[in-house]
């Protein structure tokens, strides 16, 4: 008889590595959707929710076990700029969790699949590339006031975990950690980094340490960075926090926010997974420009690692 599925996300994480999905935006763009709107992929929560379900299903079919919702760039302020009222904006925010659940239910095989509600940084709402720099000129209290309403909506929607992701600044991480306490939903904290520092320039060791004693945070790590920077960050996150590590870098290409395009050559290789797992990673996947093929190769490496373990 097959083993019963773990009762919750924390238990699943303790049982072994889990495979995250890849980039939502590149999957939607490949399907022909225009993401030039300030809401980016979150626009399709209203305009084409079926496209989001299809994107999640493509990653589940490739071997992903955790879907990250399309709420990265979603906010009350962003929806308001499109004339969407607060009640409808809350509904759209929460709908991302249900769309991921729909995709999970539609996949065959009986495997448990998990939903992570994406919480992007303040800079993502500005839609001007600020999330790659941090340092918005806002206090920790102001950042907490911005994040609290949408975190409360997403927590109420019932995800398995909150993905506090692409955080460029330790000050913003402090605000997010303040808000996540007491919400009743576990979280991971994932920084966007350059070398051994946050995008805002703080030492990564100090940034990781902020989450060390926060019980709600199940994993700490990096995303939306180069694979090379991810290689260096995984062991540091494990050493500083003593927690499982989450890692999902970009393809290795570089985003130019001025022309809104990618350039360079991909350096994302599934073979890197072996090193990440050895250094403490337990949530592994891809971010921008990593599609289902990349996740399928990564999932195969994770499966080999589990069989050896």
C-alpha positions as YAML, in Angstrom:
chain: A
units: angstrom
residues:
- id: 1
  name: UNK
  ca: [0.00, 0.00, 0.00]
- id: 2
  name: UNK
  ca: [1.30, 3.52, -0.77]
- id: 3
  name: UNK
  ca: [2.18, 5.69, 2.18]
- id: 4
  name: UNK
  ca: [-0.42, 8.21, 3.28]
- id: 5
  name: UNK
  ca: [0.34, 11.77, 2.15]
- id: 6
  name: UNK
  ca: [1.94, 14.06, 4.75]
- id: 7
  name: UNK
  ca: [-0.69, 15.95, 6.73]
- id: 8
  name: UNK
  ca: [0.72, 19.41, 6.11]
- id: 9
  name: UNK
  ca: [3.41, 21.31, 4.27]
- id: 10
  name: UNK
  ca: [5.86, 21.33, 7.17]
- id: 11
  name: UNK
  ca: [5.65, 17.55, 7.43]
- id: 12
  name: UNK
  ca: [6.14, 17.18, 3.67]
- id: 13
  name: UNK
  ca: [9.20, 19.39, 3.81]
- id: 14
  name: UNK
  ca: [10.64, 17.38, 6.68]
- id: 15
  name: UNK
  ca: [10.09, 14.17, 4.70]
- id: 16
  name: UNK
  ca: [12.35, 15.22, 1.81]
- id: 17
  name: UNK
  ca: [13.01, 17.75, -0.96]
- id: 18
  name: UNK
  ca: [10.06, 19.21, -2.86]
- id: 19
  name: UNK
  ca: [10.11, 20.47, -6.45]
- id: 20
  name: UNK
  ca: [8.83, 23.99, -7.10]
- id: 21
  name: UNK
  ca: [7.51, 25.18, -10.43]
- id: 22
  name: UNK
  ca: [9.19, 27.57, -12.87]
- id: 23
  name: UNK
  ca: [8.45, 31.06, -14.14]
- id: 24
  name: UNK
  ca: [4.77, 31.90, -14.45]
- id: 25
  name: UNK
  ca: [5.35, 34.86, -16.76]
- id: 26
  name: UNK
  ca: [7.42, 33.00, -19.34]
- id: 27
  name: UNK
  ca: [4.86, 30.21, -19.48]
- id: 28
  name: UNK
  ca: [2.03, 32.69, -20.05]
- id: 29
  name: UNK
  ca: [4.06, 34.62, -22.63]
- id: 30
  name: UNK
  ca: [4.83, 31.38, -24.47]
- id: 31
  name: UNK
  ca: [1.07, 30.78, -24.65]
- id: 32
  name: UNK
  ca: [0.67, 34.13, -26.42]
- id: 33
  name: UNK
  ca: [-0.44, 36.45, -23.61]
- id: 34
  name: UNK
  ca: [0.71, 40.07, -23.47]
- id: 35
  name: UNK
  ca: [2.18, 40.82, -20.04]
- id: 36
  name: UNK
  ca: [3.20, 44.42, -20.65]
- id: 37
  name: UNK
  ca: [0.49, 45.68, -18.30]
- id: 38
  name: UNK
  ca: [1.62, 47.05, -14.93]
- id: 39
  name: UNK
  ca: [-0.04, 44.08, -13.22]
- id: 40
  name: UNK
  ca: [2.08, 41.67, -15.30]
- id: 41
  name: UNK
  ca: [0.83, 38.09, -14.96]
- id: 42
  name: UNK
  ca: [-1.60, 39.13, -12.20]
- id: 43
  name: UNK
  ca: [-3.72, 40.82, -14.88]
- id: 44
  name: UNK
  ca: [-4.80, 37.38, -16.04]
- id: 45
  name: UNK
  ca: [-6.38, 36.66, -12.66]
- id: 46
  name: UNK
  ca: [-9.17, 38.85, -14.02]
- id: 47
  name: UNK
  ca: [-8.81, 38.57, -17.79]
- id: 48
  name: UNK
  ca: [-7.87, 34.93, -18.43]
- id: 49
  name: UNK
  ca: [-7.88, 32.77, -15.28]
- id: 50
  name: UNK
  ca: [-7.98, 29.61, -17.40]
- id: 51
  name: UNK
  ca: [-4.52, 30.53, -18.73]
- id: 52
  name: UNK
  ca: [-3.14, 30.51, -15.19]
- id: 53
  name: UNK
  ca: [-4.64, 27.07, -14.55]
- id: 54
  name: UNK
  ca: [-3.03, 25.82, -17.76]
- id: 55
  name: UNK
  ca: [0.35, 27.22, -16.72]
- id: 56
  name: UNK
  ca: [0.16, 25.52, -13.33]
- id: 57
  name: UNK
  ca: [-0.85, 22.25, -14.99]
- id: 58
  name: UNK
  ca: [2.13, 22.41, -17.36]
- id: 59
  name: UNK
  ca: [4.48, 22.60, -14.37]
- id: 60
  name: UNK
  ca: [2.68, 19.85, -12.45]
- id: 61
  name: UNK
  ca: [2.93, 17.65, -15.53]
- id: 62
  name: UNK
  ca: [6.67, 18.39, -15.63]
- id: 63
  name: UNK
  ca: [7.12, 17.12, -12.07]
- id: 64
  name: UNK
  ca: [6.54, 20.18, -9.88]
- id: 65
  name: UNK
  ca: [5.02, 19.44, -6.49]
- id: 66
  name: UNK
  ca: [4.48, 23.06, -5.42]
- id: 67
  name: UNK
  ca: [2.66, 25.71, -7.49]
- id: 68
  name: UNK
  ca: [3.43, 29.38, -6.80]
- id: 69
  name: UNK
  ca: [0.36, 31.52, -7.44]
- id: 70
  name: UNK
  ca: [0.08, 34.38, -9.94]
- id: 71
  name: UNK
  ca: [-0.22, 37.01, -7.21]
- id: 72
  name: UNK
  ca: [3.40, 38.24, -7.25]
- id: 73
  name: UNK
  ca: [2.53, 41.62, -8.74]
- id: 74
  name: UNK
  ca: [-1.03, 41.77, -7.40]
- id: 75
  name: UNK
  ca: [-1.95, 44.43, -4.86]
- id: 76
  name: UNK
  ca: [-4.88, 46.61, -3.89]
- id: 77
  name: UNK
  ca: [-2.99, 49.63, -5.23]
- id: 78
  name: UNK
  ca: [-2.20, 47.98, -8.56]
- id: 79
  name: UNK
  ca: [-5.79, 46.84, -9.10]
- id: 80
  name: UNK
  ca: [-7.07, 50.30, -8.13]
- id: 81
  name: UNK
  ca: [-5.05, 51.82, -10.98]
- id: 82
  name: UNK
  ca: [-7.13, 49.65, -13.32]
- id: 83
  name: UNK
  ca: [-10.37, 50.79, -11.72]
- id: 84
  name: UNK
  ca: [-10.87, 47.63, -9.64]
- id: 85
  name: UNK
  ca: [-12.48, 48.23, -6.25]
- id: 86
  name: UNK
  ca: [-11.15, 46.87, -3.00]
- id: 87
  name: UNK
  ca: [-13.64, 44.02, -2.60]
- id: 88
  name: UNK
  ca: [-13.05, 42.76, -6.14]
- id: 89
  name: UNK
  ca: [-9.28, 43.15, -5.72]
- id: 90
  name: UNK
  ca: [-9.43, 40.96, -2.62]
- id: 91
  name: UNK
  ca: [-11.42, 38.37, -4.54]
- id: 92
  name: UNK
  ca: [-8.87, 38.37, -7.36]
- id: 93
  name: UNK
  ca: [-5.97, 38.06, -4.94]
- id: 94
  name: UNK
  ca: [-7.57, 35.06, -3.27]
- id: 95
  name: UNK
  ca: [-8.56, 33.51, -6.60]
- id: 96
  name: UNK
  ca: [-4.94, 32.75, -7.40]
- id: 97
  name: UNK
  ca: [-4.92, 30.13, -4.65]
- id: 98
  name: UNK
  ca: [-8.07, 28.47, -5.97]
- id: 99
  name: UNK
  ca: [-6.74, 28.46, -9.57]
- id: 100
  name: UNK
  ca: [-3.65, 26.60, -8.37]
- id: 101
  name: UNK
  ca: [-5.89, 24.17, -6.46]
- id: 102
  name: UNK
  ca: [-7.92, 23.58, -9.63]
- id: 103
  name: UNK
  ca: [-4.74, 22.70, -11.50]
- id: 104
  name: UNK
  ca: [-3.64, 20.34, -8.72]
- id: 105
  name: UNK
  ca: [-6.99, 18.56, -8.68]
- id: 106
  name: UNK
  ca: [-6.92, 18.12, -12.45]
- id: 107
  name: UNK
  ca: [-3.59, 16.30, -12.49]
- id: 108
  name: UNK
  ca: [-3.66, 12.48, -12.40]
- id: 109
  name: UNK
  ca: [-1.50, 10.23, -10.27]
- id: 110
  name: UNK
  ca: [-2.82, 10.74, -6.76]
- id: 111
  name: UNK
  ca: [0.26, 12.64, -5.60]
- id: 112
  name: UNK
  ca: [-0.20, 15.46, -3.09]
- id: 113
  name: UNK
  ca: [0.46, 18.83, -4.65]
- id: 114
  name: UNK
  ca: [0.94, 22.05, -2.70]
- id: 115
  name: UNK
  ca: [0.06, 25.71, -3.23]
- id: 116
  name: UNK
  ca: [2.33, 28.61, -2.27]
- id: 117
  name: UNK
  ca: [0.72, 32.06, -2.33]
- id: 118
  name: UNK
  ca: [3.17, 34.48, -3.92]
- id: 119
  name: UNK
  ca: [3.86, 37.72, -2.05]
- id: 120
  name: UNK
  ca: [6.10, 39.93, -4.16]
- id: 121
  name: UNK
  ca: [8.03, 42.94, -2.86]
- id: 122
  name: UNK
  ca: [6.79, 46.52, -2.78]
- id: 123
  name: UNK
  ca: [8.93, 47.33, -5.81]
- id: 124
  name: UNK
  ca: [6.98, 44.87, -7.98]
- id: 125
  name: UNK
  ca: [3.85, 46.99, -7.51]
- id: 126
  name: UNK
  ca: [5.67, 50.01, -8.90]
- id: 127
  name: UNK
  ca: [6.32, 48.05, -12.13]
- id: 128
  name: UNK
  ca: [9.53, 49.97, -12.77]
- id: 129
  name: UNK
  ca: [12.21, 47.43, -11.84]
- id: 130
  name: UNK
  ca: [12.51, 48.71, -8.26]
- id: 131
  name: UNK
  ca: [12.35, 45.17, -6.90]
- id: 132
  name: UNK
  ca: [15.86, 44.66, -8.30]
- id: 133
  name: UNK
  ca: [17.19, 47.48, -6.13]
- id: 134
  name: UNK
  ca: [15.17, 47.84, -2.92]
- id: 135
  name: UNK
  ca: [15.72, 50.99, -0.89]
- id: 136
  name: UNK
  ca: [12.35, 52.55, -1.65]
- id: 137
  name: UNK
  ca: [12.69, 55.30, 0.94]
- id: 138
  name: UNK
  ca: [9.96, 53.75, 3.11]
- id: 139
  name: UNK
  ca: [10.23, 52.81, 6.76]
- id: 140
  name: UNK
  ca: [9.73, 49.26, 8.02]
- id: 141
  name: UNK
  ca: [6.39, 50.38, 9.47]
- id: 142
  name: UNK
  ca: [5.23, 51.78, 6.11]
- id: 143
  name: UNK
  ca: [6.26, 48.60, 4.32]
- id: 144
  name: UNK
  ca: [4.43, 46.48, 6.90]
- id: 145
  name: UNK
  ca: [1.30, 48.60, 6.41]
- id: 146
  name: UNK
  ca: [1.51, 48.00, 2.65]
- id: 147
  name: UNK
  ca: [1.97, 44.24, 2.93]
- id: 148
  name: UNK
  ca: [-0.47, 43.49, 5.76]
- id: 149
  name: UNK
  ca: [-3.82, 43.73, 3.86]
- id: 150
  name: UNK
  ca: [-2.84, 41.45, 0.99]
- id: 151
  name: UNK
  ca: [-1.07, 38.97, 3.26]
- id: 152
  name: UNK
  ca: [-4.23, 38.73, 5.33]
- id: 153
  name: UNK
  ca: [-6.32, 38.09, 2.20]
- id: 154
  name: UNK
  ca: [-3.89, 35.46, 0.89]
- id: 155
  name: UNK
  ca: [-3.66, 33.72, 4.27]
- id: 156
  name: UNK
  ca: [-7.46, 33.54, 4.48]
- id: 157
  name: UNK
  ca: [-7.57, 31.98, 1.00]
- id: 158
  name: UNK
  ca: [-6.01, 28.84, 2.47]
- id: 159
  name: UNK
  ca: [-2.64, 28.26, 0.77]
- id: 160
  name: UNK
  ca: [-0.28, 25.65, 2.18]
- id: 161
  name: UNK
  ca: [2.48, 28.21, 2.53]
- id: 162
  name: UNK
  ca: [3.12, 31.90, 1.85]
- id: 163
  name: UNK
  ca: [6.00, 32.60, -0.54]
- id: 164
  name: UNK
  ca: [7.62, 35.86, 0.59]
- id: 165
  name: UNK
  ca: [9.72, 36.05, -2.53]
- id: 166
  name: UNK
  ca: [12.17, 38.18, -4.52]
- id: 167
  name: UNK
  ca: [12.74, 40.36, -1.46]
- id: 168
  name: UNK
  ca: [15.54, 42.80, -2.32]
- id: 169
  name: UNK
  ca: [16.04, 44.50, 1.02]
- id: 170
  name: UNK
  ca: [16.50, 43.33, 4.61]
- id: 171
  name: UNK
  ca: [14.25, 46.19, 5.79]
- id: 172
  name: UNK
  ca: [11.41, 44.82, 3.67]
- id: 173
  name: UNK
  ca: [12.11, 41.32, 4.98]
- id: 174
  name: UNK
  ca: [11.80, 42.67, 8.51]
- id: 175
  name: UNK
  ca: [8.40, 44.18, 7.62]
- id: 176
  name: UNK
  ca: [7.17, 40.94, 6.03]
- id: 177
  name: UNK
  ca: [8.32, 38.87, 9.01]
- id: 178
  name: UNK
  ca: [6.48, 41.23, 11.35]
- id: 179
  name: UNK
  ca: [3.24, 40.79, 9.39]
- id: 180
  name: UNK
  ca: [3.46, 37.03, 8.92]
- id: 181
  name: UNK
  ca: [3.59, 36.38, 12.67]
- id: 182
  name: UNK
  ca: [0.21, 35.19, 13.86]
- id: 183
  name: UNK
  ca: [-1.40, 34.71, 10.43]
- id: 184
  name: UNK
  ca: [-1.67, 30.97, 11.00]
- id: 185
  name: UNK
  ca: [0.01, 30.02, 7.70]
- id: 186
  name: UNK
  ca: [3.68, 29.02, 7.39]
- id: 187
  name: UNK
  ca: [5.96, 30.94, 5.05]
- id: 188
  name: UNK
  ca: [9.25, 30.87, 3.26]
- id: 189
  name: UNK
  ca: [11.45, 33.94, 2.88]
- id: 190
  name: UNK
  ca: [13.42, 34.25, -0.32]
- id: 191
  name: UNK
  ca: [15.77, 37.11, -1.21]
- id: 192
  name: UNK
  ca: [16.81, 38.36, -4.61]
- id: 193
  name: UNK
  ca: [20.57, 38.76, -4.38]
- id: 194
  name: UNK
  ca: [23.69, 39.91, -6.18]
- id: 195
  name: UNK
  ca: [26.80, 38.06, -5.08]
- id: 196
  name: UNK
  ca: [26.87, 37.78, -1.30]
- id: 197
  name: UNK
  ca: [24.51, 40.71, -0.69]
- id: 198
  name: UNK
  ca: [20.86, 41.57, -1.03]
- id: 199
  name: UNK
  ca: [19.95, 43.74, -3.99]
- id: 200
  name: UNK
  ca: [19.91, 46.67, -1.57]
- id: 201
  name: UNK
  ca: [23.50, 45.89, -0.57]
- id: 202
  name: UNK
  ca: [23.13, 44.31, 2.88]
- id: 203
  name: UNK
  ca: [25.31, 41.28, 3.73]
- id: 204
  name: UNK
  ca: [23.33, 38.11, 3.07]
- id: 205
  name: UNK
  ca: [24.32, 36.53, 6.36]
- id: 206
  name: UNK
  ca: [22.67, 39.39, 8.25]
- id: 207
  name: UNK
  ca: [19.59, 39.27, 6.01]
- id: 208
  name: UNK
  ca: [19.14, 35.52, 6.46]
- id: 209
  name: UNK
  ca: [19.57, 35.85, 10.24]
- id: 210
  name: UNK
  ca: [16.37, 37.94, 10.50]
- id: 211
  name: UNK
  ca: [14.31, 34.78, 9.93]
- id: 212
  name: UNK
  ca: [16.29, 32.47, 12.20]
- id: 213
  name: UNK
  ca: [13.98, 32.71, 15.20]
- id: 214
  name: UNK
  ca: [10.68, 33.28, 13.38]
- id: 215
  name: UNK
  ca: [8.70, 30.08, 13.91]
- id: 216
  name: UNK
  ca: [6.32, 30.79, 11.02]
- id: 217
  name: UNK
  ca: [9.22, 30.68, 8.53]
- id: 218
  name: UNK
  ca: [9.85, 27.10, 7.41]
- id: 219
  name: UNK
  ca: [12.56, 27.84, 4.85]
- id: 220
  name: UNK
  ca: [14.93, 30.64, 3.88]
- id: 221
  name: UNK
  ca: [16.84, 31.19, 0.66]
- id: 222
  name: UNK
  ca: [17.04, 32.97, -2.68]
- id: 223
  name: UNK
  ca: [15.20, 33.32, -5.97]
- id: 224
  name: UNK
  ca: [15.20, 35.53, -9.07]
- id: 225
  name: UNK
  ca: [19.00, 35.64, -9.12]
- id: 226
  name: UNK
  ca: [21.65, 33.97, -11.24]
- id: 227
  name: UNK
  ca: [22.26, 30.24, -10.74]
- id: 228
  name: UNK
  ca: [25.82, 31.11, -9.76]
- id: 229
  name: UNK
  ca: [24.66, 33.39, -6.95]
- id: 230
  name: UNK
  ca: [22.21, 30.69, -5.84]
- id: 231
  name: UNK
  ca: [25.08, 28.18, -5.62]
- id: 232
  name: UNK
  ca: [26.86, 30.39, -3.10]
- id: 233
  name: UNK
  ca: [23.78, 31.35, -1.09]
- id: 234
  name: UNK
  ca: [22.33, 27.93, -0.25]
- id: 235
  name: UNK
  ca: [25.02, 26.81, 2.18]
- id: 236
  name: UNK
  ca: [25.09, 30.24, 3.82]
- id: 237
  name: UNK
  ca: [21.32, 30.25, 4.39]
- id: 238
  name: UNK
  ca: [21.49, 26.79, 5.98]
- id: 239
  name: UNK
  ca: [24.45, 27.73, 8.18]
- id: 240
  name: UNK
  ca: [22.99, 31.03, 9.41]
- id: 241
  name: UNK
  ca: [19.40, 29.95, 10.05]
- id: 242
  name: UNK
  ca: [19.52, 26.20, 10.66]
- id: 243
  name: UNK
  ca: [16.36, 25.96, 8.54]
- id: 244
  name: UNK
  ca: [15.68, 24.16, 5.26]
- id: 245
  name: UNK
  ca: [16.68, 26.23, 2.23]
- id: 246
  name: UNK
  ca: [14.51, 27.35, -0.67]
- id: 247
  name: UNK
  ca: [16.26, 28.07, -3.99]
- id: 248
  name: UNK
  ca: [14.80, 28.91, -7.39]
- id: 249
  name: UNK
  ca: [17.03, 31.08, -9.57]
- id: 250
  name: UNK
  ca: [16.43, 32.55, -13.00]
- id: 251
  name: UNK
  ca: [17.71, 30.98, -16.20]
- id: 252
  name: UNK
  ca: [20.93, 32.98, -15.95]
- id: 253
  name: UNK
  ca: [19.88, 35.54, -18.53]
- id: 254
  name: UNK
  ca: [19.71, 39.19, -17.43]
- id: 255
  name: UNK
  ca: [16.60, 41.39, -17.34]
- id: 256
  name: UNK
  ca: [16.93, 44.98, -18.55]
- id: 257
  name: UNK
  ca: [14.05, 46.94, -16.97]
- id: 258
  name: UNK
  ca: [14.60, 49.92, -19.30]
- id: 259
  name: UNK
  ca: [13.74, 47.94, -22.42]
- id: 260
  name: UNK
  ca: [11.80, 45.20, -20.60]
- id: 261
  name: UNK
  ca: [13.68, 42.35, -22.23]
- id: 262
  name: UNK
  ca: [16.14, 39.56, -21.46]
- id: 263
  name: UNK
  ca: [19.66, 39.15, -22.83]
- id: 264
  name: UNK
  ca: [22.62, 36.82, -22.39]
- id: 265
  name: UNK
  ca: [22.88, 33.03, -22.32]
- id: 266
  name: UNK
  ca: [21.12, 30.64, -19.92]
- id: 267
  name: UNK
  ca: [23.27, 29.01, -17.25]
- id: 268
  name: UNK
  ca: [20.51, 27.13, -15.38]
- id: 269
  name: UNK
  ca: [21.53, 23.47, -15.29]
- id: 270
  name: UNK
  ca: [19.67, 20.69, -13.51]
- id: 271
  name: UNK
  ca: [23.01, 19.24, -12.38]
- id: 272
  name: UNK
  ca: [23.30, 22.17, -9.96]
- id: 273
  name: UNK
  ca: [20.51, 20.58, -7.93]
- id: 274
  name: UNK
  ca: [22.92, 17.99, -6.53]
- id: 275
  name: UNK
  ca: [24.99, 20.72, -4.92]
- id: 276
  name: UNK
  ca: [21.95, 22.57, -3.63]
- id: 277
  name: UNK
  ca: [20.56, 19.44, -1.99]
- id: 278
  name: UNK
  ca: [23.92, 18.62, -0.47]
- id: 279
  name: UNK
  ca: [24.12, 22.13, 1.01]
- id: 280
  name: UNK
  ca: [20.67, 22.01, 2.63]
- id: 281
  name: UNK
  ca: [18.12, 22.91, -0.04]
- id: 282
  name: UNK
  ca: [14.70, 21.30, 0.42]
- id: 283
  name: UNK
  ca: [12.59, 23.45, -1.93]
- id: 284
  name: UNK
  ca: [14.13, 23.65, -5.40]
- id: 285
  name: UNK
  ca: [12.80, 25.08, -8.64]
- id: 286
  name: UNK
  ca: [13.24, 27.84, -11.17]
- id: 287
  name: UNK
  ca: [12.18, 31.44, -11.57]
- id: 288
  name: UNK
  ca: [12.16, 33.72, -14.63]
- id: 289
  name: UNK
  ca: [12.81, 32.00, -17.99]
- id: 290
  name: UNK
  ca: [12.88, 28.51, -16.46]
- id: 291
  name: UNK
  ca: [10.03, 26.60, -18.12]
- id: 292
  name: UNK
  ca: [8.51, 23.12, -17.87]
- id: 293
  name: UNK
  ca: [11.48, 21.47, -19.61]
- id: 294
  name: UNK
  ca: [13.85, 22.90, -17.04]
- id: 295
  name: UNK
  ca: [11.61, 21.81, -14.17]
- id: 296
  name: UNK
  ca: [11.29, 18.31, -15.64]
- id: 297
  name: UNK
  ca: [15.08, 17.94, -15.70]
- id: 298
  name: UNK
  ca: [15.35, 19.36, -12.19]
- id: 299
  name: UNK
  ca: [12.63, 16.99, -10.91]
- id: 300
  name: UNK
  ca: [14.54, 14.05, -12.35]
- id: 301
  name: UNK
  ca: [17.65, 15.11, -10.42]
- id: 302
  name: UNK
  ca: [15.63, 15.44, -7.21]
- id: 303
  name: UNK
  ca: [14.20, 11.95, -7.76]
- id: 304
  name: UNK
  ca: [17.73, 10.55, -8.15]
- id: 305
  name: UNK
  ca: [18.81, 12.33, -4.98]
- id: 306
  name: UNK
  ca: [15.87, 10.89, -3.04]
- id: 307
  name: UNK
  ca: [16.64, 7.37, -4.26]
- id: 308
  name: UNK
  ca: [20.23, 7.72, -3.12]
- id: 309
  name: UNK
  ca: [19.21, 9.24, 0.21]
...
